[in-house]
Amino acid sequence: IILSFIPGTVLEIFVKAGQVVKKGEILMILDAMKMQNKLKSSMDGRIKSIAVAKGAKVSKGTVLVELE
């Protein structure tokens, strides 16, 4: 599970459910405090689900992506 580490807005989502990703691959960009944070996969796996949409405002600890 990838969680939001800071409150912000989802600017871009680069993956789709079912997609296979490698460790370190960029999954999405979270805009927080005028900085664009690239959220990367913490492991090799498959995207189980994406819990947010582009433009969504998230708080710290929000589930963004589930990996399996």
C-alpha positions in Angstrom: 0.0 0.0 0.0 1.3 3.5 -0.9 0.1 6.2 1.5 0.2 9.9 1.2 3.1 11.1 3.4 1.9 14.7 3.3 -1.4 16.5 2.6 -1.7 17.6 -1.1 -3.3 17.3 -4.5 -2.9 14.4 -7.0 -1.5 16.1 -10.1 -0.9 13.1 -12.3 -1.4 9.3 -12.2 0.9 7.3 -14.4 -0.4 3.7 -13.8 -3.6 1.8 -14.2 -5.1 -1.1 -12.2 -3.6 -4.4 -13.3 -0.4 -2.8 -14.6 2.9 -4.5 -13.6 5.4 -2.1 -12.0 9.1 -2.3 -11.0 10.5 -1.0 -7.7 11.3 2.7 -8.1 8.9 3.3 -11.0 7.0 6.6 -10.6 3.3 6.0 -9.9 1.9 9.5 -9.5 2.8 13.1 -8.7 1.5 14.7 -5.5 1.6 18.5 -5.3 2.2 19.6 -1.7 3.4 23.0 -0.4 4.2 24.0 -4.0 6.5 21.0 -4.5 5.8 18.2 -6.9 6.6 14.9 -5.1 7.1 11.9 -7.3 5.6 8.8 -5.5 7.5 5.7 -6.5 6.7 2.0 -6.2 8.3 0.5 -3.1 8.5 -3.0 -4.7 8.0 -5.0 -7.9 4.4 -5.9 -8.3 1.0 -5.4 -9.9 -1.3 -2.4 -9.2 -4.3 -3.9 -7.4 -6.2 -0.6 -7.2 -5.9 3.1 -7.4 -7.8 4.8 -4.5 -7.7 8.4 -5.7 -8.4 10.3 -8.9 -6.4 13.0 -10.7 -7.2 16.3 -8.9 -8.1 14.7 -5.6 -7.1 16.5 -2.5 -5.7 14.0 0.1 -4.7 14.3 3.7 -1.7 12.6 5.3 -2.1 8.9 5.6 -4.6 8.5 2.7 -4.4 5.3 0.8 -3.3 6.2 -2.8 -2.4 2.9 -4.5 -2.6 -0.8 -3.5 0.1 -3.1 -4.8 0.2 -6.9 -4.8 
